[in-house]
Amino acid sequence: MSKVPGNLIITDDVITRVAGHAASSVYGVVGMAAPTSDSGAAKILPLRRLHNGVVVTTADDETKVDLYVVLEHGVNINTVSENLSEAISFALNGLTQGTLSIEVHVQGIQVR
């Protein structure tokens, strides 16, 4: 198999969508929320708009992922946040270069 010269560029939008789908599969996550909730109540985004609950910033050799989530009532927030961080790191392994930092912003708690 021969190699073809060139570069592979993965856009922030792709990283956003992969992170959103990975986050939605973590136990304790009810859904993604918009980064700002003006009314004080977080609105859960539909599945087709999961990417709106993820903000990706790429600068130099660092990729920063901010997740805005709504968690299930009664879960350990710290544990779910760690699980989210691990799931996103695993999902983005190989898609990003340099350091990857993940911040979890809990926008609300919901009873299922």
PyMOL commands that set and color helices and strands:
alter all, ss='L'
color gray80, all
select helices_A, chain A and resi 12-24+47-53+77-92
alter helices_A, ss='H'
color red, helices_A
select strands_A, chain A and resi 29-32+54-59+62-72+99-110
alter strands_A, ss='S'
color yellow, strands_A
deselect
rebuild
show_as cartoon
